[in-house]
Amino acid sequence: MIKFENVNVTMQGKRILSDINLEIQDGEFVLICGESGCGKTTMTKLINGLIPHFVRDVSVDGTITVCGKNVAEMPMYEIAELVGSVFQNPRTQFFYTNSNAEMAFGLENRGVKPEYIRKRIKNTINELDIEKLEDRDVFSMSGGEKQLLAFASVYAMNPQIYVLDEPSANIGYSSDGKAE
């Protein structure tokens, strides 16, 4: 599903990743942890194609494949169909101010029929138990709610792979133990 083969990454003359060899199979849940600046976010950007397609001044040696395809050779739209990403700061990935419109965004960009989009949004809300986020102004949400909305927006698109960068960074818990 995801494979790193002899991957080395250098940014602005500094080695970020060195000789990474990793294989993640379908169905596995993998946590990559380490101190700040050790390359965790860089690895997520290699999987979702932001490196090398958008991040400049980065040197990448080695091969990263997703579903058997070389990420560096895939167009971004194809990567986005396979890999759903939730960034550390969810505000950086929002396009709409309304939560339902945000969940619909990816599906709209794929050209999905409106009736399916409405059904998929409803299913996403029910399956993730996020009714409190339905049809809300994004700016009225807490950091944790924004993180949940970012995940729901990715979930609605049903990717094969989920890449979450610092997924609990903005989530707090209310007195009843529910994430906010």
N, C-alpha and C positions, 0 to 999 in steps of 0.2 A: 504494500500500500504506500508507504513512505520509506525512501531509502537514501541515506547519505553515504557516498563512497569517496573516501579520502578528501574530505572537504576542508579547505583552508579559506579563511576570509580575512582580508586586510582592508582596513578603513583608515584613510588619512595617515598611512604609514604605520599604523598600529595593528598587530595581529589580534583579531577578535576571536576567531576559532582556529584550532590547529588539529589537523588530521582526524576529523570526526568521521567515524564509521558507525552507522546506526541503521537498524531495520525495524520498522514498526508494521506489524501485521494487521490485517482487517480485524476489527473487534477489540483491539488492545486499547487500553487507556494508559497513556504515558505522561508522567509528570517530570518536567525538567526543572530542576531547582539549582540555585547557586546564588552567590553574592551579586550585588548590583554591578553591572558592567561586565559580567562574565560571558555574555553572548546568547542569553535565552531569547531575547527579542529578535536578535539577528537570525536565530534558527527559525523562528516563526515566519520571518520575512522571506527566508529561503523557501519555505514550504508553500507559502501563499503567493509567491512570485514577485512580491514587491522588490526583492533583490533577485535578479538583476534588472527587472523591467522598469522600476521607478527610482530606486535609490541610486544616486550617482556617486562617483569617486569611491567605488568599492571594487576590490579585486577578489574574484571567486575562482578557486581551483577545485577540481573534483566535480562530482556529479550528484545532483539531487533529483530523484525521480518520485513522482506521485502517480499511483495507479499504473506504473510501468512506463510513464512518459517523462522525458526530460523537461523539467520546469523551465529551464532557460530557453528551450525551443518551442514551448507552448504559447499560444496567444493568451492574454490575460482573461478573456471571456471564457476560455476553456478551463483555465485553472479555477476561476470563480464558480464554475458549475460543479467542480469536485471538492473544493476547499472553501469552507466558510470560516471567516475570521472575526473574532471579537478582540478589539484592541484594548490596551490598558486603560486608555481614556476614551470612554464610549462617545463623548461629545464630538470626537474627531471623525466619527463615521456616520453621524446623522445627516440626513438630507432634508427632512421635514420637521415641522414643529408639532405635528399630531402623531400620536403613537401608532394608530392604525395605518396611517399613510406610510409611516416609517417601516412597518412590517410588510407592507405591500410593495415597497420600492424595488427590491431585488426581483420579485416576480414580474412586476411591470416591465422592468428592463429586459427580461427574458421574453417578453411578448406573450405572457400567459393571459388567457381569457379572464375578463373581470369577474365572472361568476365563480370561477375556480379560485381566484385570489380571495374573494370574500369568504369562501368556504375554508380555505387554508388558514386565513387569519383567525377565524372563529375556532378552528381545531387547534391552532397553536396556543391561543389564549386558554382554552380548556385543558389541553394536555400539559401545559406548563403551570397551570393554576395561577394565572396572572390576571384575573379578572379586574383587579384594582388598577391595572395599567391600561385598560381598554379605553380608547377614544380620549386620551389625556393630552394635555399640553406638555411637551417634553421639558420645557423650562420650569414646570412646576414640580418636577420629579426630584427625588433625592438622588445622590450619587449611585446608591445601590439599585434603585429603580431604573435608572438610566442603563446600568450594567445589564440588568435583566431584560430591558427592552432591546438592547444591542444583541443579546443572545437570542431573543425571540425573533428578531429580524433575520438572523442567520438561520435559525431553526425552521422558519417558515419556508425557506428555500430548499430544505432537505438535502444538504450536501452529504457526500460520503465521508468527509473528514471535517472535524471541527478543530480549529486552532485558537486557543484562548490565551491571550497574553495578560498575565496577572489577573485572572478572572475574579478573584475575591478582593481586589484592591479597594473597591468603592462600596462594598457591601457591609452594612451594619445590621444589627438585629434589634427588633423591637422587644418590648417587655414580654410578648407572648411567644418569643423564640422564632418569629418569622423574619426572613430576610427583608431588608428595606433598601 
